[in-house]
Amino acid sequence: MCSPTGINIGDTGYGYTLSVLNGKYKMIILYWLAQYKPVLRFNELQRCIGSISYKTLSLTLKELEKSDLVIRTEYPQIPPKVEYQLSERGLSLVPVLNMMCEWGEANKI
């Protein structure tokens, strides 16, 4: 049982997972990195998502990097080149994302 009665949900595995994935764009970014290409540049990610501002994408990617779900690689060149990819820990979420997608396809109204 993931969240037994009488225990604060924040202290459970479920609560931890929600805290790591909490945010409007985190799951969308993980989806694009898992499904589109294994490595995406910042501007490519921004184009894929479409409705995200530079600042929001930057902050969200920093949070995903801090949670060890995304690896950021910066190349010292002009103009700067920064690439993002899923870490091993991030890749472990791909089956969960796939199950969510399957559930959504099966239960769309």
C-alpha positions, 0 to 999 in steps of 0.5 A, spaced: 500 500 500 503 506 497 499 511 502 497 507 509 491 510 513 494 515 518 500 517 515 502 524 511 502 523 504 508 527 503 512 522 507 510 516 502 513 514 495 507 517 492 508 524 495 515 524 494 514 522 486 508 528 486 513 533 489 519 531 484 514 531 478 510 537 481 509 543 476 505 545 469 511 543 465 515 538 468 512 532 465 511 535 458 519 536 458 520 529 460 515 526 455 519 530 449 525 528 452 523 521 452 519 520 446 521 525 441 529 525 441 534 523 446 537 529 446 534 536 445 537 543 445 534 549 449 530 552 443 528 545 440 524 544 447 521 551 447 519 550 440 516 543 442 512 545 448 510 552 444 506 555 450 512 556 455 516 562 456 524 562 456 524 563 464 519 558 466 523 553 461 529 555 464 527 554 471 523 548 470 529 545 467 534 547 473 529 543 477 529 537 473 536 537 473 536 538 481 532 532 482 537 528 477 532 527 472 535 531 466 542 532 464 544 538 462 551 539 457 553 546 456 558 547 450 563 552 451 562 556 444 559 562 441 553 562 441 552 558 447 550 551 446 546 547 451 543 540 450 538 536 455 537 529 456 534 524 461 538 521 466 538 514 468 533 516 473 529 520 468 529 514 464 526 510 469 520 514 469 519 512 461 515 506 463 510 510 468 509 516 462 508 510 457 502 507 462 499 514 463 499 515 455 496 508 454 491 510 460 489 516 457 488 513 450 483 508 453 479 512 457 479 519 453 472 521 453 
